[in-house]
Amino acid sequence: MERLRHVRTGTLVFYYVFTVLASAKCLLREGTVYNLLLAAAAFALPAVPFLLYRLCRLRPVYLLEIVFDWFVLAAVPFASLFGGYDLVPYWDKILHFLSGFLFAVLGTAVYFTKKPGHALERADAFNASLYTWMFAMMSAVLWEIWEYLVSFSGADPQQVAATGVGDTMQDMIVCTVGGLITALSCWKYLRGQGENRHTGLMMRLFEAYYNENIGRS
């Protein structure tokens, strides 16, 4: 736990140094209101876990925070401010694919938070996996609605002018695939018992949250 806390601190230091440089590069190139809002969001997003801990009275889960920080770094400071979308082919699709994994893990955590007793049981394998997948798909739809609303500011995050609905559909599809893979991992995890449980990266993230905040209740 202590080692992960130090890793999270180091991650935050790197995150903010990179974000300062990326924001300066972006705003010097084009100091629009939209880019100012992106820079502000980049500086504020690492605080989201702390706010959730306080609002929901949760114990810190440093492994989840580290993964969250790196994903946000890839999605906002690198992709939007530094120009990663132009530097790395299909970077947008890679991010939406990864978001499917992360939101699916969140869906698994929500399922067992709301389940009476919170026990991890074989009987939950199908329902928990389905809920996990649906949660990831819902996140994809809500994100595209958000991008559509942002387009009214003059920006074009959905690239409507260039691709029509193609980009939006591809984003939702890759997020859905990422969620499905995590749902299958959830199913295998719950079907196993004890040492036989299949614990991939996404289920390790869920397990870390479960052990700190669900299993203790």
C-alpha positions as CSV (number, residue, x, y, z in Angstrom):
1,M,0.0,0.0,0.0
2,E,2.8,2.4,1.0
3,R,4.7,1.7,-2.2
4,L,1.6,2.3,-4.4
5,R,1.1,5.6,-2.6
6,H,4.6,6.7,-3.5
7,V,4.1,5.6,-7.1
8,R,0.9,7.6,-7.2
9,T,2.8,10.7,-6.0
10,G,5.4,10.2,-8.6
11,T,2.8,9.8,-11.3
12,L,1.1,13.0,-10.2
13,V,4.4,14.9,-10.4
14,F,5.1,13.7,-13.9
15,Y,1.5,14.4,-14.9
16,Y,1.5,18.0,-13.8
17,V,5.0,18.7,-15.3
18,F,3.8,17.3,-18.6
19,T,0.5,19.1,-18.4
20,V,2.2,22.5,-17.9
21,L,4.4,22.0,-20.9
22,A,1.5,20.6,-23.1
23,S,-0.8,23.5,-22.0
24,A,1.9,26.1,-22.9
25,K,2.5,24.5,-26.3
26,C,-1.3,24.4,-27.0
27,L,-2.2,27.9,-25.8
28,L,0.8,29.5,-27.6
29,R,-0.3,27.8,-30.8
30,E,-4.0,28.6,-30.4
31,G,-5.3,30.4,-27.3
32,T,-9.0,29.7,-27.8
33,V,-11.6,29.4,-25.1
34,Y,-12.0,25.7,-25.9
35,N,-8.2,25.1,-25.4
36,L,-8.3,27.1,-22.1
37,L,-11.1,24.9,-20.9
38,L,-9.2,21.8,-21.9
39,A,-6.1,23.0,-20.0
40,A,-8.3,23.7,-16.9
41,A,-9.8,20.3,-17.1
42,A,-6.4,18.6,-17.4
43,F,-5.3,20.3,-14.2
44,A,-8.5,19.5,-12.3
45,L,-9.2,15.9,-13.3
46,P,-6.6,14.2,-11.0
47,A,-8.6,15.6,-8.1
48,V,-11.6,13.5,-9.1
49,P,-10.6,10.4,-6.9
50,F,-10.1,12.6,-3.9
51,L,-13.6,14.2,-4.3
52,L,-15.2,10.7,-4.7
53,Y,-13.4,9.6,-1.5
54,R,-14.8,12.5,0.4
55,L,-18.3,12.5,-1.0
56,C,-18.8,8.7,-0.8
57,R,-16.7,8.1,2.3
58,L,-14.4,5.7,0.5
59,R,-10.9,4.4,1.4
60,P,-8.1,5.3,-1.1
61,V,-7.3,2.8,-3.8
62,Y,-3.9,3.9,-5.1
63,L,-3.8,1.3,-8.0
64,L,-7.0,2.7,-9.4
65,E,-5.7,6.2,-9.0
66,I,-2.5,5.4,-10.9
67,V,-4.4,3.9,-13.8
68,F,-6.9,6.8,-13.8
69,D,-4.0,9.4,-13.9
70,W,-2.3,7.7,-16.8
71,F,-5.5,7.4,-18.8
72,V,-6.3,11.0,-18.2
73,L,-2.8,12.0,-19.2
74,A,-3.1,10.1,-22.4
75,A,-6.6,11.5,-23.1
76,V,-6.2,15.2,-22.3
77,P,-2.7,16.6,-21.8
78,F,-1.1,14.3,-24.4
79,A,-4.0,13.8,-26.9
80,S,-5.8,17.2,-26.8
81,L,-3.1,19.7,-25.6
82,F,0.2,18.2,-26.9
83,G,-1.3,17.0,-30.2
84,G,-1.2,13.3,-29.7
85,Y,-4.2,12.7,-32.0
86,D,-2.0,13.9,-34.9
87,L,1.2,12.1,-33.7
88,V,-0.2,8.6,-33.1
89,P,-2.5,7.0,-35.7
90,Y,-5.8,5.9,-34.3
91,W,-5.0,7.4,-30.9
92,D,-8.7,8.4,-30.5
93,K,-9.8,4.8,-31.0
94,I,-7.2,3.4,-28.7
95,L,-8.5,5.7,-25.9
96,H,-12.1,4.8,-26.4
97,F,-11.1,1.1,-26.4
98,L,-9.3,1.6,-23.1
99,S,-12.2,3.5,-21.7
100,G,-14.3,0.4,-22.2
101,F,-12.1,-1.5,-19.8
102,L,-12.1,1.2,-17.2
103,F,-15.8,1.9,-17.2
104,A,-16.5,-1.8,-17.1
105,V,-14.4,-2.1,-13.9
106,L,-16.4,0.7,-12.5
107,G,-19.6,-1.1,-13.4
108,T,-18.4,-4.2,-11.6
109,A,-17.7,-2.1,-8.5
110,V,-21.1,-0.6,-8.7
111,Y,-22.8,-4.0,-9.0
112,F,-21.2,-5.4,-5.9
113,T,-21.6,-2.2,-4.0
114,K,-25.4,-2.4,-4.5
115,K,-25.6,-6.2,-4.0
116,P,-27.0,-7.1,-0.6
117,G,-24.1,-8.6,1.4
118,H,-21.5,-7.7,-1.3
119,A,-20.3,-11.3,-1.5
120,L,-18.4,-12.5,-4.6
121,E,-20.3,-15.6,-5.7
122,R,-20.3,-17.9,-8.7
123,A,-24.0,-17.3,-9.1
124,D,-23.2,-13.6,-9.9
125,A,-21.0,-14.5,-12.9
126,F,-23.7,-13.9,-15.6
127,N,-25.5,-11.0,-14.1
128,A,-22.4,-9.1,-13.0
129,S,-20.7,-9.7,-16.4
130,L,-23.8,-8.5,-18.2
131,Y,-24.1,-5.4,-16.0
132,T,-20.4,-4.7,-16.4
133,W,-20.7,-4.7,-20.2
134,M,-23.9,-2.6,-20.2
135,F,-22.2,-0.1,-18.0
136,A,-19.3,0.3,-20.4
137,M,-21.8,0.7,-23.4
138,M,-23.7,3.3,-21.4
139,S,-20.5,5.3,-20.8
140,A,-19.8,5.3,-24.6
141,V,-23.2,6.7,-25.4
142,L,-23.1,9.3,-22.7
143,W,-19.6,10.4,-23.9
144,E,-20.8,10.8,-27.4
145,I,-23.8,12.9,-26.2
146,W,-21.3,15.1,-24.3
147,E,-19.1,15.5,-27.5
148,Y,-22.2,16.4,-29.4
149,L,-23.1,19.2,-26.9
150,V,-19.5,20.4,-27.0
151,S,-19.8,20.8,-30.8
152,F,-22.2,23.8,-30.2
153,S,-19.2,25.7,-28.8
154,G,-17.7,25.8,-32.2
155,A,-15.3,22.8,-31.7
156,D,-15.8,19.6,-33.6
157,P,-14.7,16.7,-31.3
158,Q,-16.9,14.2,-33.2
159,Q,-15.3,15.3,-36.5
160,V,-18.8,15.6,-38.0
161,A,-17.5,17.8,-40.8
162,A,-15.0,15.2,-41.9
163,T,-16.5,11.9,-41.1
164,G,-20.2,12.3,-40.4
165,V,-21.5,9.7,-38.0
166,G,-18.6,7.3,-38.8
167,D,-16.3,8.5,-36.0
168,T,-19.1,8.5,-33.4
169,M,-20.1,4.9,-34.3
170,Q,-16.5,3.7,-34.3
171,D,-15.9,5.3,-30.8
172,M,-18.9,3.5,-29.4
173,I,-18.0,0.2,-31.0
174,V,-14.4,0.1,-29.7
175,C,-15.6,1.1,-26.2
176,T,-18.2,-1.7,-26.4
177,V,-15.5,-4.2,-27.3
178,G,-13.3,-3.1,-24.4
179,G,-16.3,-3.5,-22.1
180,L,-17.1,-6.9,-23.5
181,I,-13.5,-8.2,-22.9
182,T,-13.7,-7.0,-19.3
183,A,-17.1,-8.5,-18.9
184,L,-15.7,-11.9,-20.0
185,S,-12.8,-11.4,-17.6
186,C,-15.4,-10.7,-14.8
187,W,-17.3,-13.9,-15.7
188,K,-14.2,-16.0,-15.5
189,Y,-13.1,-14.4,-12.3
190,L,-16.4,-15.0,-10.6
191,R,-16.7,-18.6,-11.9
192,G,-13.3,-19.4,-10.3
193,Q,-12.9,-20.2,-6.6
194,G,-10.0,-19.2,-4.3
195,E,-6.6,-19.6,-6.0
196,N,-8.3,-20.7,-9.3
197,R,-9.8,-17.3,-9.9
198,H,-8.6,-15.8,-13.1
199,T,-7.3,-12.3,-12.1
200,G,-6.3,-10.1,-15.1
201,L,-5.4,-6.5,-14.8
202,M,-9.0,-5.2,-14.8
203,M,-10.1,-7.7,-12.1
204,R,-7.1,-6.7,-10.0
205,L,-8.3,-3.1,-10.2
206,F,-11.7,-4.2,-9.1
207,E,-10.3,-6.5,-6.4
208,A,-8.3,-3.6,-5.0
209,Y,-11.4,-1.4,-4.8
210,Y,-13.5,-4.3,-3.4
211,N,-11.0,-5.1,-0.6
212,E,-10.8,-1.5,0.5
213,N,-14.4,-0.3,0.2
214,I,-16.9,-3.1,-0.4
215,G,-15.6,-6.2,1.4
216,R,-15.0,-4.2,4.6
217,S,-18.7,-3.1,4.9
